[in-house]
Structure formats: C-alpha cells, structure tokens
Amino acid sequence: MPTKVLPFFLTMVFVLGSAGVFLAVAADVEAQKKVVVAVEGLVSCQDCGSVGTWNLAGAKPLPSARVSITCRDHRNRVVLYTSAAADDNGYVFAELYTTTMRGGYFDPVEACGVRLLVSSDIRCDRPTDVNNGVRGAQLRYENTTISGQYADIDVYVAGPLAFMPAQCPPKTTRS
C-alpha cells in the first residue's frame, strides 16, 4: 500500500510544482507588460459663421493638419515633445514614448498639452483658441485602454481643435 501512495504523491508534487512555475512565469510576463500613453483628437476648419466662438457646428475636418504634444515635469521642464499629423478625417493619434519622469510619477492629464501647429489648407490656416488649441489643450482621460499582448495603451483625448479661415465673406445685416 505505501508503495502505491508514493508514486501518486510524487506525481502530485510534480504537477503542483509545474503549475506554480507556470503561474510564476505568467505573473512575470504580466509584470513586464508596458503601459503606453497615447493622445487622440480632431482638427477641423471652423465655419465662417462660427468664427470668434467655440462653436464647431459646420466645421470640416483638416487632413494632414499638425499638432504638437508637449509634456513637462513638476519643475516645468519639457520632458517630451512630439508632433503628429491628422489623417484624412482630421483624426490625430500619437503614442508618447515615455511613462516616467525625473522626480516621479507621470500623469499625462497634469503634464501634457496639445497645441495647433500648422494647417494643411492655406484657406483655413489661422489657429483658434477653441478648447485652448493655441495656449495648450489639456488632456482628458476617458477610461479608454487598448489591450495588447505586450503593452496596454491608455488613450487620452484633447480637443477638438480648430483653425479658422483667413478670409470670410462679410456678414450682412438687414435693416
């Protein structure tokens, strides 16, 4: 009887030991998984009827418009600067390749801002401060995470931002 128990006991030790190694490896892979920060937003050309306001009704997307993304540390030093171009629908998506800063924790909402750089349309190339596109639009975290095998992407949102036409027809008033 004891000789039959010993192989069973050894088999159980081996199985449980293997499961422990598997769980340790799985936990190690999860611990090494990176978190990437990304910024998204829309860039548009504001309608002439809305110039001077923050209204974007009637705005048209600006393909290839460029925005800058600047992140600063707790001493207001630039720790990351990049620019990104909008796609054909005016949509901008840029990954930020830092998640740490000198001196501690990196919070994109506190550290980063997005500004209008250049429009692709010479008829609509004057930056507006809609959603602080000139001064620097603060990011918002809207609980969007894109999960991947080796990294998760936390997506932050800026804007929408807008340029305005350089020339608008004069507004007519009826008397």
C-alpha positions in Angstrom: 0.0 0.0 0.0 2.7 2.6 0.9 4.5 1.9 -2.4 1.3 2.9 -4.4 0.9 6.1 -2.4 4.5 7.3 -3.1 4.2 7.5 -6.9 0.8 9.3 -6.5 2.4 11.7 -4.0 5.4 12.3 -6.3 3.1 12.9 -9.3 1.1 15.5 -7.3 4.3 17.3 -6.2 5.4 17.4 -9.8 2.1 18.7 -11.2 1.6 21.3 -8.5 5.3 22.4 -8.8 4.8 22.8 -12.6 1.6 24.8 -12.1 3.5 27.1 -9.7 6.3 27.6 -12.2 3.7 28.3 -14.9 1.9 30.8 -12.7 5.1 32.5 -11.8 6.1 32.9 -15.5 2.6 34.2 -16.3 2.8 36.7 -13.5 6.3 37.7 -14.7 5.1 38.4 -18.2 2.2 40.5 -16.8 4.6 42.4 -14.6 6.8 43.2 -17.7 3.8 44.3 -19.8 4.3 48.0 -20.6 1.7 50.8 -20.5 1.9 53.2 -23.4 0.3 56.6 -23.3 -1.4 57.8 -26.5 -3.2 61.1 -27.4 -6.1 61.4 -29.8 -8.1 64.3 -31.0 -9.8 66.0 -34.0 -8.6 69.0 -36.0 -11.1 71.0 -38.1 -11.6 74.1 -40.1 -14.2 76.3 -38.3 -17.1 77.5 -40.4 -17.1 81.3 -41.1 -20.4 81.7 -39.3 -18.8 80.5 -36.1 -15.5 82.4 -36.2 -14.9 84.2 -32.8 -16.8 81.5 -30.9 -16.0 78.0 -29.7 -18.8 76.6 -31.9 -17.7 73.9 -34.3 -21.0 73.2 -35.9 -20.4 73.1 -39.6 -16.6 72.6 -39.2 -14.9 70.4 -41.7 -12.0 68.0 -40.9 -8.5 69.2 -41.8 -6.5 66.3 -43.2 -2.7 66.5 -42.6 -3.0 69.3 -40.1 -0.2 69.1 -37.5 -0.4 69.4 -33.7 2.3 69.4 -31.1 2.3 67.5 -27.8 4.4 68.8 -25.0 4.8 67.2 -21.6 6.5 68.9 -18.7 7.8 67.7 -15.3 7.0 69.2 -11.9 9.6 71.9 -12.5 8.0 72.9 -15.8 10.9 71.4 -17.8 10.0 69.8 -21.2 10.5 66.1 -20.9 8.7 65.1 -24.1 7.9 67.0 -27.3 6.4 65.4 -30.4 4.2 66.4 -33.3 1.6 64.4 -35.2 -0.4 64.8 -38.4 -4.1 64.3 -38.8 -5.5 61.6 -41.1 -8.0 62.2 -43.9 -10.8 62.7 -41.3 -8.9 65.2 -39.2 -8.2 62.5 -36.6 -4.9 62.6 -34.7 -3.4 59.6 -32.8 0.0 59.8 -31.3 1.8 57.5 -29.0 4.0 59.1 -26.3 7.1 57.0 -25.6 7.6 57.9 -22.0 5.7 56.9 -18.9 8.2 58.0 -16.3 9.7 61.4 -15.5 12.6 62.5 -13.5 11.3 63.0 -10.0 8.4 60.6 -10.1 5.0 59.7 -11.4 3.9 60.6 -14.9 0.3 61.8 -15.2 -0.5 63.0 -18.8 -3.5 65.0 -17.6 -1.3 67.1 -15.5 1.9 67.0 -17.5 0.9 67.3 -21.2 -0.8 69.7 -23.5 -1.7 69.8 -27.2 -1.3 72.8 -29.5 -2.2 73.6 -33.1 1.0 73.8 -35.3 0.1 74.1 -38.9 -2.9 73.6 -41.2 -2.7 71.8 -44.5 -5.2 74.2 -46.1 -3.9 77.7 -46.9 -7.6 78.9 -47.0 -8.0 77.8 -43.3 -4.7 78.3 -41.6 -5.3 80.7 -38.7 -5.2 78.8 -35.4 -8.1 79.4 -33.0 -8.0 79.0 -29.2 -11.1 76.7 -29.4 -10.5 74.2 -26.5 -7.2 76.0 -25.8 -5.7 75.0 -29.1 -3.3 77.9 -29.0 -2.5 78.0 -25.3 -2.4 74.2 -24.9 -5.4 71.9 -24.7 -5.3 69.9 -21.5 -5.8 66.1 -21.9 -8.7 64.2 -20.6 -8.7 60.5 -19.6 -12.0 58.9 -20.7 -11.2 55.4 -19.4 -10.1 54.1 -22.8 -7.5 51.4 -22.9 -6.4 49.3 -25.9 -5.1 46.0 -24.6 -2.3 44.2 -26.4 -0.2 41.2 -25.7 2.9 43.1 -24.6 1.6 46.5 -23.9 -1.6 48.3 -22.9 -2.3 51.7 -24.5 -4.0 54.3 -22.3 -5.7 56.8 -24.6 -6.1 60.4 -23.6 -8.2 62.9 -25.5 -7.5 66.5 -26.5 -9.8 69.0 -28.2 -11.4 69.1 -30.7 -9.2 71.8 -32.0 -9.8 74.2 -35.0 -8.2 76.5 -37.4 -10.3 79.3 -39.0 -10.4 80.7 -42.5 -8.1 83.6 -43.2 -10.9 85.3 -45.3 -14.6 85.1 -44.5 -17.3 86.9 -46.5 -18.6 89.9 -44.6 -21.6 89.4 -42.6 -24.6 91.1 -44.0 -27.3 92.6 -41.8 -30.8 93.5 -42.9 -32.2 96.8 -41.9 
